[in-house]
Amino acid sequence: MTATDLHLSKCLPTRPFRIAALGVAIVLASIAVAGAQDALFDTKAKQALMIEDQTGTILYAKSPDTLIEPAALAKLMTMEVVFHELKSGKITLATQYTVSENAWRTGGAPSGGSTMFAKLKSSISVGDLIQGVIVQSANDGCIILAEGLAGSEPKFAEMMNARAKEIGLKNSTFVNSTGLPDPQQRVSLTDLVALARHIYKEYPAYYRTYAQDSFTWNNIFQRNRNPLLRLDIGADGMGTGYTEQSGYGIVGAATRNGRRYIVALSGLASDKERAEEARRIFEWAYQAFEEIDIFAEGEAIGEASVFGGVKSGVPLKAHEKVSLLVPVANRDRLKAHIIYQGPLVAPLKADEQVGTLRIWIGDVLAQETPVFTAEAVETGDLKKRSFDAVFELATGWVRQLKF
């Protein structure tokens, strides 16, 4: 693995320059950002993750990959499966499902948990069930949907895990549709934030339900359980959860001044503390960051070494403009590395993905962007290839030692 180092500055030109390093074809570049930053925010949550959605910048992270019980936040995955089935045309909002005794007893009025009070053996449309699950966090609504779509909750959990894998969730396992405690059911905040981003982008029409203030079913009026919707911070979703082991958790999304933020918190001591910590982190993010453009669309970001080509290196670029949110005051150093398996082997096509640009704010990996070859590199003649082979033989041990 070869790494290209970049340091970023608004004061210096954002053009990488090449430095020799022990004879190994490693690109190193550096750009400094004035000022230093101490920790500007802390939270009582045991786990936390906040990102800015458009740039993907990670603004705050605290043990985001720790596996926790999702509690009712598992319903985000339940809704993803339902939305996917709607989008694929396999069901419609008018599709009707029957309330089984299992759904009624496990998730309905007799359960004592969050419920939409669905009547036993009644039929309810998918559209109403979605509102019950999202607005009222209805366990009975989840089970009715699971049984309707898959025949049983275990079969529906298989659908949840299959979809989780398809959309890129890496560390989460779902056992039921409700999030009711199970020792095998675990998620990470990294996956929950990725899931929240996915739902917002893939299902905008259905996503609007997360901002719905209330829902009445069976003549029972219930307000949306998400406390952020009533805090005047621009919130439009998404859900809350609680288990004794994981404490109080939340996935929240809000927009201000055209910029969208998503947060996941877990391990809080009470519903009051959950609402306050979520509000605090949104208010902090609104004030503490500004966007800077680091590389223009198509601009050369760095150079990767090439083996056996007419050239010994190839410039790398990103497909889109690379922007990042950075602290307004007391900025820490921004660090960046281009990571690729090197050297690349000729011939190379133009616009071939060969690595990743990773940018840190302090010790936090804030953004990852794929990088591509900016031009093609043809195979060199025999003499050139022989020289490269000797070079690799002489210096390869250094690369292995460092990477």
C-alpha positions in Angstrom: 0.0 0.0 0.0 1.4 3.4 -1.0 0.4 6.6 0.7 0.6 10.1 -0.7 0.5 12.8 2.0 -1.2 16.1 1.5 -1.7 19.0 3.9 -4.3 21.6 3.0 -4.2 25.4 3.2 -6.3 28.3 2.0 -3.2 30.4 2.1 -0.9 28.3 -0.1 -1.7 27.0 -3.6 -3.5 23.6 -3.4 -1.1 22.0 -5.8 0.7 18.8 -4.6 4.5 18.7 -5.1 6.7 15.6 -5.4 9.5 14.7 -2.9 11.9 11.8 -3.1 11.7 9.5 -0.1 14.4 6.8 0.3 14.3 6.2 -3.5 10.8 4.8 -3.2 8.2 6.2 -5.6 6.0 7.8 -2.8 4.4 11.2 -3.4 4.5 13.5 -0.4 3.0 16.9 -0.3 2.2 19.3 2.4 -0.1 22.3 3.0 -0.6 23.9 6.4 -3.7 25.4 7.9 -3.0 28.3 10.2 -3.9 27.9 13.8 -4.6 24.9 16.1 -7.7 23.5 17.5 -8.4 21.9 20.9 -11.5 19.8 21.2 -14.3 22.2 20.5 -17.1 19.9 21.6 -17.8 17.0 23.9 -21.0 15.1 24.6 -22.3 12.9 27.5 -23.2 10.3 24.9 -21.0 7.2 25.1 -21.1 6.9 21.3 -21.6 9.7 18.8 -21.2 10.5 15.1 -22.1 13.7 13.2 -21.6 14.4 9.6 -22.5 17.1 7.1 -24.4 15.4 4.4 -23.4 17.2 1.2 -19.7 17.0 1.6 -19.7 13.8 3.8 -17.5 15.6 6.3 -17.3 13.9 9.7 -17.7 16.7 12.2 -17.6 14.7 15.4 -16.9 11.1 16.2 -16.8 9.2 19.5 -16.6 5.4 19.3 -18.9 5.3 16.3 -18.0 1.7 15.4 -18.8 0.2 18.8 -21.6 -2.3 18.4 -24.7 -1.5 20.4 -28.3 -2.7 20.7 -30.2 -0.6 18.3 -33.5 -0.6 20.2 -36.2 1.1 18.1 -33.5 2.6 15.8 -33.7 -0.9 14.1 -37.0 0.4 12.6 -34.9 2.6 10.2 -33.8 -0.7 8.6 -37.3 -2.0 8.6 -38.5 1.1 6.8 -35.7 0.8 4.2 -36.9 -2.7 3.3 -40.5 -1.5 3.0 -39.5 1.6 0.9 -37.4 -0.6 -1.3 -40.4 -2.9 -1.9 -42.5 0.1 -2.7 -40.0 1.6 -5.1 -39.5 -1.8 -6.9 -43.3 -2.0 -7.4 -43.8 -5.2 -5.4 -46.3 -3.5 -3.1 -48.2 -0.2 -3.0 -49.3 2.2 -0.3 -52.8 0.7 -0.7 -51.6 -2.9 -0.1 -53.5 -4.3 2.9 -52.0 -6.6 5.6 -53.9 -8.4 8.4 -53.1 -7.9 12.1 -52.1 -11.4 13.3 -52.4 -12.5 17.0 -48.6 -12.4 17.2 -48.4 -8.8 16.0 -51.2 -7.8 18.3 -49.9 -9.6 21.3 -46.1 -8.9 20.8 -46.4 -5.3 19.6 -49.9 -4.1 20.2 -51.9 -2.9 23.2 -51.2 -6.0 25.4 -47.4 -5.6 25.0 -47.1 -2.3 27.0 -44.6 -1.0 24.4 -44.9 1.6 21.7 -47.9 0.8 19.5 -50.4 2.1 17.1 -53.2 0.1 18.8 -54.0 -2.0 15.7 -57.0 -4.2 16.2 -56.7 -7.9 16.1 -57.6 -9.4 12.7 -58.2 -6.0 11.1 -56.6 -5.0 7.8 -54.4 -2.0 7.5 -52.8 -0.4 4.5 -49.1 -0.1 4.0 -49.4 3.7 3.9 -51.0 3.7 7.4 -48.6 1.2 8.8 -45.7 3.3 7.6 -47.1 6.3 9.5 -47.6 4.1 12.6 -44.0 2.9 12.6 -42.4 6.2 11.8 -44.6 8.6 13.8 -45.6 6.4 16.7 -42.6 3.9 16.7 -45.3 1.2 16.5 -44.0 -2.3 17.3 -47.3 -3.8 16.0 -46.9 -1.9 12.8 -43.4 -3.3 12.3 -44.5 -6.9 12.9 -47.6 -6.5 10.6 -45.3 -5.3 7.8 -42.7 -8.0 8.4 -45.3 -10.8 8.4 -47.0 -9.3 5.4 -43.9 -9.0 3.3 -42.0 -12.1 4.3 -44.5 -14.4 6.1 -42.7 -14.2 9.5 -40.3 -11.9 11.4 -37.3 -14.3 11.0 -37.8 -14.3 7.3 -38.1 -10.5 7.3 -34.9 -10.2 9.3 -33.2 -12.1 6.5 -34.5 -9.4 4.1 -33.2 -6.7 6.5 -29.7 -8.2 6.6 -29.6 -8.7 2.8 -30.6 -5.1 2.2 -28.1 -3.9 4.8 -25.3 -5.6 2.9 -26.5 -4.3 -0.5 -26.5 -0.7 0.7 -23.1 -1.0 2.3 -23.8 -1.4 6.1 -20.7 -3.2 7.3 -21.2 -4.0 11.0 -24.9 -4.4 11.7 -27.0 -7.5 12.3 -30.8 -7.4 12.5 -32.9 -10.1 14.2 -36.3 -8.6 14.3 -38.3 -5.7 12.8 -38.9 -3.8 16.0 -35.6 -3.5 17.7 -36.9 -5.4 20.8 -33.8 -6.7 22.8 -32.0 -9.7 21.3 -28.4 -10.6 22.1 -27.6 -11.1 18.4 -29.0 -7.7 17.3 -26.3 -5.1 17.0 -25.6 -2.0 15.0 -22.9 0.7 14.9 -23.5 4.5 14.7 -21.5 4.6 11.5 -24.0 2.2 9.9 -27.0 4.1 11.3 -25.8 7.4 9.8 -25.1 5.7 6.5 -28.6 4.2 6.6 -30.1 7.6 7.4 -28.3 9.2 4.4 -29.4 6.4 2.1 -33.1 6.6 3.1 -33.1 10.4 2.6 -31.5 10.2 -0.9 -33.2 7.1 -2.2 -36.8 7.7 -0.9 -37.5 11.4 -0.7 -41.2 11.1 -1.0 -41.5 8.5 1.9 -38.8 10.3 3.9 -41.2 13.2 4.5 -43.1 11.1 7.0 -40.3 11.4 9.5 -41.2 15.1 9.9 -44.9 14.3 10.4 -46.0 15.8 13.7 -48.7 13.3 14.7 -50.8 10.4 13.6 -54.2 9.1 14.8 -55.1 5.5 14.6 -57.9 3.6 16.3 -59.1 7.0 17.5 -55.9 7.4 19.5 -53.9 10.6 18.8 -50.1 10.3 19.3 -47.3 12.9 18.7 -44.1 12.1 16.9 -41.7 10.7 19.4 -38.7 12.5 18.0 -38.1 15.5 20.4 -36.0 17.4 17.8 -39.0 18.2 15.7 -40.2 20.6 18.4 -36.9 22.3 19.1 -36.8 24.8 16.2 -33.5 23.6 14.9 -34.6 22.7 11.4 -35.0 19.0 12.2 -36.9 16.7 9.9 -36.2 13.2 11.3 -35.5 10.5 12.1 -36.0 8.2 15.2 -35.2 7.4 18.9 -34.6 4.2 20.8 -33.9 2.9 24.3 -32.7 -0.3 25.9 -31.3 -0.8 29.4 -28.0 -1.9 28.0 -27.5 0.8 25.4 -29.3 3.6 27.1 -31.1 6.3 25.2 -30.2 6.8 21.6 -31.3 9.0 18.6 -30.7 9.4 14.9 -31.5 13.0 14.0 -31.4 15.0 10.8 -31.7 18.8 10.4 -31.1 21.5 7.8 -30.0 25.1 8.2 -28.9 27.6 5.7 -29.1 25.0 2.9 -26.8 22.6 4.7 -27.9 19.2 6.0 -26.5 17.5 9.1 -27.1 14.0 10.5 -26.2 12.9 14.0 -26.4 9.6 15.9 -26.0 9.4 19.6 -26.2 6.5 22.0 -25.6 5.7 25.7 -27.4 8.6 27.2 -29.0 8.5 30.7 -32.5 9.8 30.0 -34.8 11.0 27.3 -34.3 14.6 28.5 -30.5 14.2 28.3 -30.9 12.7 24.8 -32.9 15.7 23.5 -30.5 18.2 25.1 -27.3 16.5 23.8 -28.8 16.3 20.3 -29.8 19.9 20.3 -26.4 21.0 21.6 -24.5 19.1 18.8 -26.7 20.6 16.1 -26.3 24.1 17.4 -22.5 23.6 17.7 -22.2 22.3 14.1 -24.3 25.3 12.8 -21.8 27.8 14.2 -18.5 26.0 14.3 -17.8 25.1 10.7 -17.4 26.6 7.3 -17.0 25.0 3.9 -13.8 25.3 1.8 -13.0 24.0 -1.6 -9.9 21.9 -1.6 -9.7 20.6 -5.2 -11.7 21.7 -8.2 -13.5 19.1 -10.3 -10.9 17.3 -12.4 -7.9 19.0 -10.8 -4.8 16.9 -10.3 -4.7 15.9 -6.6 -1.4 14.0 -6.6 0.6 11.4 -8.6 0.9 7.7 -8.3 4.0 5.8 -9.4 3.7 3.5 -12.4 5.7 0.3 -13.1 6.6 -0.7 -16.7 5.0 2.4 -18.4 6.2 5.1 -20.8 6.0 7.4 -17.8 7.0 6.7 -14.2 4.0 8.4 -12.8 0.3 9.2 -13.5 -1.6 12.2 -12.1 -4.7 11.4 -10.0 -8.0 13.3 -9.9 -11.4 13.1 -8.3 -14.6 13.0 -10.3 -16.2 15.9 -8.4 -15.1 19.0 -6.6 -13.6 18.1 -3.2 -15.0 20.3 -0.5 -14.7 20.0 3.3 -16.2 21.6 6.4 -13.5 22.9 8.7 -13.6 24.6 12.1 -14.1 28.4 11.8 -11.8 29.2 14.7 -8.7 27.6 16.2 -8.3 25.2 13.3 -6.3 22.1 13.6 -4.1 20.8 10.9 -5.8 19.2 8.0 -4.0 16.1 6.8 -4.6 14.1 3.7 -3.3 10.9 2.2 -3.9 9.3 -1.2 -3.9 5.6 -0.6 -3.3 3.2 -3.5 -1.8 -0.3 -4.2 1.5 0.7 -5.7 3.2 1.0 -7.9 0.4 0.8 -10.5 1.2 -1.5 -13.4 1.0 -0.2 -17.0 -0.9 -0.2 -19.2 -3.4 2.1 -17.5 -6.6 3.5 -18.9 -7.7 7.1 -18.3 -10.4 7.5 -15.6 -9.6 4.2 -13.9 -10.2 4.2 -10.1 -7.0 3.4 -8.4 -7.2 4.7 -4.8 -8.8 6.9 -2.2 -8.1 10.4 -1.0 -8.5 10.4 2.8 -8.7 13.7 4.7 -8.3 14.1 8.5 -9.3 17.0 10.8 -7.0 16.4 13.7 -7.3 12.7 14.5 -10.7 12.3 12.9 -11.0 10.8 9.4 -13.3 13.4 8.0 -13.8 12.4 4.4 -12.9 9.7 1.8 -13.1 10.3 -1.9 -12.2 7.9 -4.8 -9.4 9.0 -7.0 -8.9 8.1 -10.7 -6.2 8.2 -13.3 -6.2 11.6 -15.1 -4.7 10.1 -18.2 -3.7 6.8 -19.9 -0.2 5.4 -19.5 1.0 3.0 -22.2 3.4 0.1 -21.7 7.0 1.2 -22.0 9.8 -0.5 -24.0 11.8 -3.4 -22.7 14.6 -1.2 -21.4 12.2 0.9 -19.4 10.5 -2.2 -18.0 13.8 -3.7 -17.0 14.9 -0.6 -15.2 11.6 -0.6 -13.3 12.1 -4.2 -12.3 15.5 -3.5 -10.9 14.2 -0.5 -9.1 11.5 -2.5 -7.5 13.9 -5.2 -6.5 16.2 -2.7 -4.9 13.6 -0.7 -3.0 10.5 -2.9 -2.6 11.6 -3.9 0.9 11.3 -0.3 2.0 7.7 -0.2 0.8 6.9 -3.3 2.7 8.5 -2.0 5.8 6.6 1.2 5.7 3.3 0.0 4.5 
